[in-house]
Structure formats: C-alpha cells, structure tokens
Amino acid sequence: MSKEVLSQGEIDSLLAAMLSGEVSQEAIESKEEKKYKSYDFRRPNKFTKEQLRTLQVLHEGYARLLSNFLSGYLRTPITIEIASIGQFTYEEFINSVPSPTVMTIFSLAPLKGSALLETNLQFLFPIIDLQFGGPGEMPGKVRELTDIELSVSNKIIKQLLDHLTISWKDTMSVTPRIESIDANPHLHQLMSPNDIVVVITFSTGVGSEVRGLINVCLPYSLLDPILSKFSMASQFTRPTEQEQSELMALEYWLGESDVAIRVIMGNADLSVKDFLQLQVGDVLPLDRGFTQDLDMQIDDELKYKVQVGTVGQSLAVQVTSLAEEAWENV
C-alpha cells in the first residue's frame, strides 16, 4: 500500500510539535489505525439488500392473501404479517426451529431443488380447533399432532402453498408440490449446514389472543436462477408504448405460425425377419399401458403428456401435463 510522502518542512513541523507536547506519539499512531469490517467466510451474504427487500414486498402480498383466505374459510379473524426476513445458514435455521413442529418439504417446479415450510404448533392447534367447531384455542400442553390432526393440517398446508403460486405469478409461474411432512425438524438434511438460505418469518394471530409463527425457508441454490427477477427495478419497470407495440406484433406473428403436432402411441421392437412377414390384421404389442399418458411432440420435440378421446365423430387428445423433458428446458 502506498503512503503519502512528507516534505522536509512537514517533518520538521511534526517533530517540533512532538517536542513541545502539542502532539503525542499515541495520537499519531491512532490516526494511522484503520477500521476494518469483520467478515465471516462461513456465512457469506449471497442475497443483496435489494433482493431481500423485493422478497419482503412479494411475501407481504402473500401474507394478505392468507389472512383473507383463512378468515373467510374459518369464519374467524386471522391475521398474518411478516415479522422478519433475513439470510442465514441452513444449520442456524434448523437449530432455531422448535420441536415438535410441522415441517413440510416442498418443490417449486420448474425450479430445481426443495424448500421448507415450518408451521408452528401455536398456529396449527387453533386452526385445527376451529376446524372441529371449537373457539380456536391452544391445548393445555403442547404435544405432537395425532394422525387425524395431521391429516387436517395437511389440507391447510396445501392451501398455504397454493396461495404461494398466486403471490409469485407476477415474478414467475411456479407449481408447489408437497414432498414430505414431518414433526421433527432435525431429521431434514436437505443441504449442507453451511448453505445459505433466506427465511421469511410470518407472525400469525387467531382472534385476539393466540399468536404463532410460520417460516418459509428458501435455499440460495433454489432461487439462484431467478435472482435477477428479485430486484425493485425489474418489479416496477413497465414497458414503453413502442415496446408494447412490438411485443403485440411479435405475439401476433408467432400466433400465425404453423407447427407440426405428432402424438406417439407407443414403440415396439421388431426384428427385420418379423417385419418382412407382417400382414394385414397382425397385432403389435406396444411398450405403453392402456391407461398411461401418450407423448405429444411439437416439431419433433417432446412437450406434453396427453390422453386419447373423442370429440363428436373425431379422434382427439387432451393435454394432461407438461412432459418432464420440457420442464428441463424452461
């Protein structure tokens, strides 16, 4: 590091000040001290403040959706608000989760990887009590859920995840799917303890007394492909009139384009000898069951799974899902 070079006159003035007592040696050394900011390499900050702020705004809308839905569904005032948002290591998050609780592992297709939804028992017990006609109170002692209570909780958790789709629709179209549900958070080792996750904590209220928490844990590896979308500029920037006109023209001409659609009924392995002996009326067994979906190709690329049927006097197919191979290219 380069240092400023003093002139001879400045050196003489400094020495004179030291000899006269106007400047002490400690004062000179203190001026040379540098202030350093500590950095923990085991816990790097991978999410920017802007990305965290955008995630907060996004999930504030999610909290309002849940409040309105649960209040109408249970006919009781339910309040859900964001309590905090921050980035932690996976180990820190798991260690902060109480036990027992209800931990749900879910996917967000087409994103690759899994996320966690932790629903505190202080939130679930009053909801379950309301479902069975009670006033929405906590039991006298916190305990693990029974099989019946867990079944009721599964339906509520599914609704929580379905509303996540609605709140994310302006950023990305995602399809949550529950992979597993457990009461012990320490059994889940989805990633390395030092992996970075963003945790959105919601405070919940049933009536005016019972308070609980909901935690949504989203790993950095899951959000990494779409982090560029979590910026305030991309969220609130609107296309100009010229851009909108060009987009409409592009959509129009794409809509006029012809594509070749082909449905594959199945495949069969046949020797050349058997092929040469084929006659009208011969039956070939295919590698596909009667109830299995068929493959639909768009311009020779597999895109959809379909089921065969009829429309009037014509054969037809109904699209049932997007093929797994197509998800990989989204």
C-alpha positions as CSV (number, residue, x, y, z in Angstrom):
1,M,0.0,0.0,0.0
2,S,1.4,3.4,-1.0
3,K,1.8,6.0,1.7
4,E,1.9,9.8,1.4
5,V,5.5,11.2,1.4
6,L,6.0,14.2,3.8
7,S,8.2,17.1,2.8
8,Q,11.2,18.1,4.9
9,G,9.3,21.1,6.2
10,E,6.3,19.0,7.3
11,I,8.7,16.6,9.1
12,D,10.3,19.4,10.9
13,S,6.9,20.9,12.0
14,L,5.8,17.4,13.2
15,L,9.0,16.9,15.3
16,A,8.7,20.4,16.8
17,A,5.1,19.7,17.8
18,M,6.0,16.4,19.4
19,L,8.9,18.0,21.4
20,S,6.6,20.8,22.6
21,G,4.0,18.3,23.7
22,E,1.3,19.6,21.3
23,V,1.1,16.2,19.6
24,S,1.7,12.9,21.3
25,Q,3.1,9.7,19.8
26,E,-0.1,7.9,20.7
27,A,-2.2,10.4,18.8
28,I,-0.1,9.9,15.7
29,E,-0.4,6.1,15.9
30,S,-4.1,6.4,16.5
31,K,-4.5,8.4,13.3
32,E,-2.7,5.6,11.4
33,E,-5.1,2.9,12.7
34,K,-7.5,1.6,10.1
35,K,-11.0,0.4,10.8
36,Y,-11.8,-3.0,9.4
37,K,-15.1,-4.7,8.9
38,S,-15.3,-8.3,10.1
39,Y,-16.4,-10.9,7.5
40,D,-17.4,-14.5,8.3
41,F,-16.4,-16.7,5.3
42,R,-18.6,-19.5,6.7
43,R,-21.6,-17.2,6.3
44,P,-21.3,-15.1,3.1
45,N,-24.0,-12.6,2.2
46,K,-25.3,-14.0,-1.1
47,F,-28.6,-12.0,-1.1
48,T,-28.4,-8.3,-1.7
49,K,-30.4,-5.8,0.3
50,E,-32.5,-5.1,-2.8
51,Q,-33.3,-8.7,-3.3
52,L,-34.3,-9.2,0.3
53,R,-36.5,-6.1,0.1
54,T,-38.2,-7.4,-3.1
55,L,-38.8,-10.8,-1.4
56,Q,-40.3,-9.0,1.5
57,V,-42.7,-6.9,-0.7
58,L,-43.6,-10.1,-2.6
59,H,-44.5,-12.0,0.6
60,E,-46.3,-9.1,2.2
61,G,-48.9,-9.7,-0.6
62,Y,-48.7,-13.4,0.3
63,A,-49.5,-12.6,3.9
64,R,-52.5,-10.6,2.9
65,L,-53.8,-13.4,0.7
66,L,-53.5,-15.9,3.5
67,S,-55.2,-13.6,6.0
68,N,-58.2,-13.0,3.7
69,F,-58.5,-16.7,2.8
70,L,-58.2,-18.1,6.3
71,S,-60.5,-15.5,7.8
72,G,-63.2,-16.4,5.2
73,Y,-62.5,-20.2,5.3
74,L,-62.6,-20.4,9.1
75,R,-65.1,-17.5,9.7
76,T,-62.8,-16.1,12.3
77,P,-60.4,-13.1,12.2
78,I,-57.0,-14.4,11.2
79,T,-54.0,-12.0,10.9
80,I,-50.8,-12.9,9.2
81,E,-47.9,-10.4,8.9
82,I,-44.2,-10.5,8.0
83,A,-42.2,-10.5,11.2
84,S,-38.7,-10.6,9.7
85,I,-36.7,-11.6,6.7
86,G,-33.0,-12.5,6.6
87,Q,-30.4,-14.8,5.3
88,F,-28.8,-17.5,7.5
89,T,-27.0,-20.8,7.2
90,Y,-29.2,-23.8,7.0
91,E,-27.8,-25.0,10.3
92,E,-28.8,-21.8,12.0
93,F,-32.4,-22.1,10.7
94,I,-32.8,-25.7,11.8
95,N,-31.4,-25.0,15.2
96,S,-33.9,-22.1,15.7
97,V,-37.0,-24.3,14.9
98,P,-38.8,-25.6,17.9
99,S,-39.7,-29.3,18.4
100,P,-42.3,-30.6,18.0
101,T,-43.5,-28.6,15.0
102,V,-44.7,-29.4,11.5
103,M,-42.0,-29.2,8.8
104,T,-43.1,-29.5,5.2
105,I,-40.6,-30.1,2.3
106,F,-42.0,-28.9,-1.0
107,S,-40.8,-28.2,-4.5
108,L,-41.4,-25.2,-6.7
109,A,-41.5,-26.5,-10.3
110,P,-39.9,-25.7,-12.6
111,L,-37.2,-24.6,-10.1
112,K,-34.8,-27.3,-9.2
113,G,-34.5,-28.2,-5.5
114,S,-36.6,-28.2,-2.4
115,A,-37.7,-25.6,0.1
116,L,-39.1,-25.8,3.7
117,L,-42.3,-24.5,5.3
118,E,-42.4,-24.6,9.1
119,T,-45.8,-24.2,10.6
120,N,-45.6,-23.6,14.3
121,L,-48.0,-25.6,16.6
122,Q,-49.1,-22.3,18.1
123,F,-50.5,-21.6,14.6
124,L,-51.9,-25.1,13.8
125,F,-53.6,-26.0,17.0
126,P,-56.1,-23.1,17.0
127,I,-56.7,-23.7,13.3
128,I,-57.5,-27.4,13.9
129,D,-59.7,-26.4,16.9
130,L,-61.7,-24.1,14.6
131,Q,-62.0,-26.9,12.0
132,F,-63.7,-29.1,14.6
133,G,-66.1,-26.4,15.7
134,G,-64.1,-25.1,18.7
135,P,-63.3,-21.4,19.6
136,G,-59.7,-21.6,18.3
137,E,-57.8,-22.2,21.5
138,M,-54.5,-23.8,22.3
139,P,-54.5,-27.1,24.3
140,G,-53.3,-27.1,27.9
141,K,-50.0,-28.8,26.8
142,V,-48.0,-28.5,23.6
143,R,-47.7,-32.0,22.1
144,E,-47.2,-33.8,18.8
145,L,-50.2,-33.9,16.4
146,T,-52.3,-37.0,16.2
147,D,-52.9,-38.7,12.9
148,I,-56.3,-37.1,12.5
149,E,-54.9,-33.7,13.4
150,L,-52.0,-34.2,11.0
151,S,-54.5,-35.1,8.2
152,V,-56.4,-31.8,8.8
153,S,-53.1,-29.9,8.9
154,N,-52.1,-31.4,5.5
155,K,-55.1,-29.7,3.9
156,I,-54.3,-26.4,5.4
157,I,-50.7,-26.6,4.4
158,K,-51.7,-27.4,0.9
159,Q,-53.8,-24.2,0.8
160,L,-50.8,-22.2,2.1
161,L,-48.6,-23.5,-0.7
162,D,-51.3,-23.0,-3.3
163,H,-51.6,-19.3,-2.4
164,L,-47.8,-19.0,-2.8
165,T,-48.4,-19.6,-6.6
166,I,-50.8,-16.6,-6.7
167,S,-48.3,-14.2,-5.0
168,W,-45.4,-15.3,-7.2
169,K,-47.3,-15.2,-10.5
170,D,-46.0,-11.7,-11.5
171,T,-42.4,-12.9,-11.0
172,M,-42.6,-16.5,-12.1
173,S,-45.2,-19.2,-12.6
174,V,-44.4,-21.9,-10.0
175,T,-46.2,-25.0,-9.0
176,P,-45.7,-26.1,-5.4
177,R,-45.9,-29.7,-4.6
178,I,-45.6,-31.3,-1.1
179,E,-42.8,-33.9,-0.9
180,S,-43.0,-34.9,2.7
181,I,-44.2,-33.7,6.1
182,D,-42.6,-34.4,9.5
183,A,-42.8,-33.3,13.1
184,N,-39.0,-33.4,13.8
185,P,-37.1,-30.6,12.0
186,H,-33.7,-32.2,12.8
187,L,-34.5,-35.2,10.6
188,H,-34.3,-33.0,7.5
189,Q,-30.9,-32.7,5.9
190,L,-31.7,-31.2,2.6
191,M,-28.4,-29.4,2.2
192,S,-25.1,-28.7,3.8
193,P,-25.2,-27.0,7.2
194,N,-23.3,-24.0,5.8
195,D,-25.5,-23.5,2.8
196,I,-27.2,-20.0,2.7
197,V,-31.0,-19.8,2.9
198,V,-33.4,-16.8,3.1
199,V,-36.0,-17.2,5.9
200,I,-39.3,-15.3,5.8
201,T,-41.0,-15.4,9.2
202,F,-44.7,-14.6,9.5
203,S,-46.4,-13.8,12.8
204,T,-49.9,-15.2,13.0
205,G,-52.9,-14.4,15.1
206,V,-56.1,-16.3,15.7
207,G,-58.7,-14.0,17.2
208,S,-57.1,-11.5,19.6
209,E,-55.0,-13.8,21.8
210,V,-53.3,-16.9,20.3
211,R,-50.1,-16.0,18.4
212,G,-48.0,-18.3,16.3
213,L,-45.3,-18.3,13.6
214,I,-44.9,-19.6,10.0
215,N,-41.4,-19.8,8.5
216,V,-40.7,-20.1,4.8
217,C,-37.1,-21.3,4.1
218,L,-35.9,-20.8,0.5
219,P,-32.3,-22.0,-0.3
220,Y,-30.0,-19.8,-2.3
221,S,-29.5,-22.7,-4.8
222,L,-33.2,-22.8,-5.5
223,L,-33.5,-19.0,-6.1
224,D,-30.2,-18.5,-7.9
225,P,-31.6,-19.0,-11.5
226,I,-34.2,-16.2,-10.9
227,L,-32.5,-13.8,-8.5
228,S,-32.2,-11.2,-11.3
229,K,-36.0,-11.0,-11.2
230,F,-36.0,-10.1,-7.5
231,S,-34.9,-6.5,-8.0
232,M,-37.1,-3.5,-7.4
233,A,-36.2,-2.1,-10.9
234,S,-37.4,-5.3,-12.7
235,Q,-40.5,-5.4,-10.5
236,F,-41.7,-1.9,-11.2
237,T,-40.3,-1.1,-14.6
238,R,-43.1,-1.0,-17.2
239,P,-42.5,-1.3,-21.0
240,T,-42.8,1.8,-23.1
241,E,-45.6,2.1,-25.7
242,Q,-43.2,1.2,-28.5
243,E,-42.1,-1.9,-26.7
244,Q,-45.7,-2.9,-26.1
245,S,-46.5,-2.4,-29.8
246,E,-43.5,-4.5,-30.8
247,L,-44.5,-7.2,-28.3
248,M,-48.0,-7.3,-29.6
249,A,-46.8,-7.6,-33.2
250,L,-44.4,-10.4,-32.2
251,E,-47.2,-12.3,-30.4
252,Y,-49.5,-11.9,-33.5
253,W,-47.0,-13.3,-36.0
254,L,-46.0,-16.1,-33.6
255,G,-49.7,-17.0,-33.4
256,E,-49.9,-17.2,-37.1
257,S,-47.0,-19.7,-37.4
258,D,-47.7,-23.3,-38.2
259,V,-46.3,-26.1,-36.0
260,A,-46.4,-29.9,-36.6
261,I,-48.1,-31.8,-33.8
262,R,-47.5,-35.6,-33.5
263,V,-48.9,-38.0,-30.9
264,I,-46.8,-41.1,-30.3
265,M,-49.0,-44.1,-29.4
266,G,-46.0,-46.2,-28.3
267,N,-43.0,-48.1,-29.5
268,A,-42.3,-51.8,-30.3
269,D,-39.1,-53.7,-31.0
270,L,-39.3,-55.9,-34.1
271,S,-36.7,-57.9,-35.9
272,V,-36.2,-57.5,-39.7
273,K,-37.5,-61.0,-40.2
274,D,-40.8,-60.4,-38.4
275,F,-41.1,-57.0,-40.1
276,L,-40.9,-58.6,-43.6
277,Q,-43.6,-61.1,-42.6
278,L,-46.1,-58.5,-41.4
279,Q,-49.6,-58.9,-42.8
280,V,-52.9,-57.1,-42.5
281,G,-54.5,-58.0,-39.2
282,D,-51.3,-58.6,-37.3
283,V,-51.2,-57.1,-33.8
284,L,-48.1,-55.4,-32.4
285,P,-47.8,-55.1,-28.6
286,L,-46.5,-51.6,-27.6
287,D,-44.4,-50.5,-24.7
288,R,-47.2,-48.4,-23.1
289,G,-50.0,-49.4,-20.8
290,F,-53.7,-48.9,-21.7
291,T,-54.1,-46.2,-19.0
292,Q,-50.7,-44.5,-19.5
293,D,-50.4,-41.0,-21.0
294,L,-49.2,-40.7,-24.6
295,D,-46.4,-38.4,-25.8
296,M,-47.2,-35.3,-27.8
297,Q,-44.3,-33.9,-29.9
298,I,-44.3,-30.3,-31.2
299,D,-42.0,-30.0,-34.2
300,D,-40.3,-33.3,-33.2
301,E,-39.7,-32.2,-29.6
302,L,-41.5,-33.9,-26.7
303,K,-43.6,-31.3,-24.9
304,Y,-46.8,-32.7,-23.4
305,K,-48.4,-35.8,-22.0
306,V,-51.9,-36.5,-23.4
307,Q,-54.9,-38.9,-23.1
308,V,-56.8,-40.2,-26.1
309,G,-60.5,-39.5,-26.5
310,T,-63.1,-38.3,-29.0
311,V,-64.8,-35.0,-29.8
312,G,-68.0,-35.7,-31.8
313,Q,-67.1,-38.1,-34.6
314,S,-63.4,-37.2,-34.5
315,L,-60.5,-38.7,-32.5
316,A,-58.8,-36.2,-30.1
317,V,-56.3,-35.9,-27.3
318,Q,-56.4,-34.0,-24.1
319,V,-53.3,-32.4,-22.6
320,T,-52.8,-33.7,-19.0
321,S,-49.4,-32.2,-18.1
322,L,-46.1,-30.8,-19.4
323,A,-43.5,-33.5,-20.0
324,E,-40.5,-33.7,-17.6
325,E,-38.1,-33.2,-20.6
326,A,-39.9,-30.0,-21.4
327,W,-39.5,-28.7,-17.8
328,E,-35.7,-29.0,-18.1
329,N,-35.7,-26.5,-21.0
330,V,-38.0,-23.9,-19.3
